[in-house]
Amino acid sequence: MTDLDQHMSVYKDAITNLCALIHESGEAAFSHCSTVDQHVWREESKRRRELLYLKRQKLITLREEGDKIIYLLTQKGYIRALKESIIAQQQQLPEGEANLVIFDIPEPMSKVRATLRRLLKKAGFTLLQRSVWHGSMDVIDDFRLLVKALQAEKYIYIYRVLDEYR
């Protein structure tokens, strides 16, 4: 039994005991508490499954501090979170502005290059030339963080430009 399971077991026992106490005051109160108990337990169970999935994918790690369990993003998790943030961005740049991403990534880093191309497509960027992409979403800050996390600052350039002719 893991520490998380122990915490959940103690939590469930506490809820069950509380429901038993409420039951003494009337059936309706117990019925309501039982429903809440099942709902809370399902939500906690769902959260545990999600956390376990993230841990198996090596997107998070666990650290215990006293009686608390702290979840931390791994480097892989941080990169995934940045990618998801870039893809989900809905904020357009002001009229007449655009982002320009230019890269020349060497062959030993071909996985980074392929990842970057897929991400640019998903984020709505348009291919202008083989390694020059144009986009109108306000993602420059997250892109810079991603480039740094990928340790590709020497190979990827991101600019905000005036886009007067489009």
C-alpha positions in Angstrom: 0.0 0.0 0.0 1.5 3.3 -1.1 1.5 6.5 1.0 -1.1 8.0 -1.3 -3.3 4.9 -0.8 -2.8 5.2 3.0 -3.9 8.9 2.9 -6.9 8.0 0.7 -7.8 5.1 3.1 -7.6 7.4 6.1 -9.7 10.0 4.3 -12.3 7.5 3.2 -12.5 6.1 6.8 -13.0 9.6 8.2 -15.8 10.3 5.7 -17.4 6.9 6.6 -17.2 7.7 10.3 -18.7 11.1 9.8 -21.6 9.6 7.8 -22.2 7.1 10.6 -22.5 9.9 13.1 -24.9 11.8 10.9 -26.9 8.6 10.4 -27.8 8.7 14.0 -29.7 11.9 13.5 -31.8 10.7 10.6 -31.9 8.6 7.4 -32.1 11.6 5.0 -28.9 13.1 6.4 -27.1 9.8 6.0 -28.3 9.3 2.5 -27.1 12.7 1.4 -23.7 12.2 3.1 -23.4 8.7 1.5 -23.9 10.3 -1.9 -21.3 13.0 -1.2 -19.0 10.3 0.1 -19.3 8.3 -3.2 -18.9 11.4 -5.3 -15.8 12.6 -3.4 -14.3 9.2 -3.5 -14.9 8.9 -7.3 -13.2 12.3 -7.8 -10.3 11.4 -5.6 -10.0 8.0 -7.3 -10.0 9.8 -10.7 -7.4 12.2 -9.5 -5.2 9.3 -8.3 -5.5 7.6 -11.6 -4.6 10.8 -13.5 -1.5 11.3 -11.2 -0.5 7.7 -11.6 -0.7 8.1 -15.4 1.4 11.3 -15.3 4.0 9.5 -13.1 4.1 6.5 -15.4 4.6 8.9 -18.4 7.5 10.5 -16.3 5.8 13.9 -16.5 5.7 14.3 -12.7 7.7 13.0 -9.7 6.6 12.7 -6.1 8.3 14.1 -3.1 7.3 13.7 0.5 7.7 16.6 3.0 6.4 15.5 6.4 2.8 14.4 6.0 2.5 16.1 2.6 3.0 14.7 -0.9 4.3 17.2 -3.4 4.0 16.6 -7.1 6.7 18.2 -9.3 6.9 18.5 -13.1 9.9 16.7 -14.6 11.8 18.3 -17.5 9.7 16.2 -19.9 6.5 17.3 -18.1 7.6 21.0 -18.3 8.2 20.7 -22.0 4.8 19.0 -22.5 3.1 21.7 -20.5 4.7 24.4 -22.6 3.7 22.7 -25.9 0.1 22.3 -24.7 0.0 26.0 -23.7 1.3 27.0 -27.1 -1.3 24.9 -28.9 -4.2 26.1 -26.7 -3.4 29.8 -27.1 -6.3 31.7 -28.5 -5.0 35.2 -28.1 -4.2 36.8 -31.5 -1.5 39.4 -31.9 -2.6 43.0 -32.6 -3.4 43.8 -36.2 -0.3 44.1 -38.3 2.0 42.0 -36.1 3.1 38.4 -36.4 5.6 35.9 -35.1 8.4 34.6 -37.2 10.2 31.4 -36.2 13.4 30.7 -38.1 15.5 27.6 -37.3 18.5 25.7 -38.5 18.8 22.7 -36.3 21.7 20.3 -36.9 21.1 16.7 -37.8 22.0 15.2 -34.3 19.0 17.2 -32.9 16.6 15.9 -35.6 14.0 14.9 -33.0 13.9 18.5 -31.7 13.5 19.7 -35.3 10.6 17.3 -36.0 9.0 18.2 -32.7 9.2 21.9 -33.5 7.7 21.4 -36.9 4.7 19.4 -35.5 4.2 22.0 -32.8 4.3 24.9 -35.3 1.6 23.2 -37.4 -0.6 22.5 -34.5 -0.2 26.0 -33.2 -1.5 27.4 -36.5 1.7 28.6 -38.0 2.2 28.8 -41.8 5.3 27.4 -43.5 6.9 30.2 -45.6 10.1 28.3 -46.4 11.6 25.0 -45.2 12.6 26.4 -41.8 10.7 29.7 -41.7 7.3 29.8 -40.1 4.8 32.6 -39.7 2.0 32.9 -37.1 -0.4 35.4 -35.6 -1.0 33.8 -32.2 0.5 35.5 -29.1 2.8 32.6 -28.1 6.3 34.2 -28.2 6.9 34.0 -24.5 6.0 30.3 -24.2 8.0 29.6 -27.4 11.1 31.2 -25.9 10.7 29.1 -22.7 10.3 26.0 -24.8 13.4 26.7 -26.9 15.4 27.2 -23.7 14.0 24.0 -22.2 15.0 22.1 -25.4 18.5 23.7 -25.1 18.2 24.9 -28.7 18.7 28.6 -28.3 21.6 28.6 -30.7 19.5 27.1 -33.5 16.0 28.7 -33.2 15.2 32.4 -33.6 11.8 33.9 -32.7 10.8 37.4 -33.8 7.8 39.6 -33.4 7.5 41.5 -36.7 5.3 44.0 -38.4 3.2 42.3 -40.9 1.9 45.2 -43.1 1.6 43.4 -46.4 -0.7 40.5 -45.4 
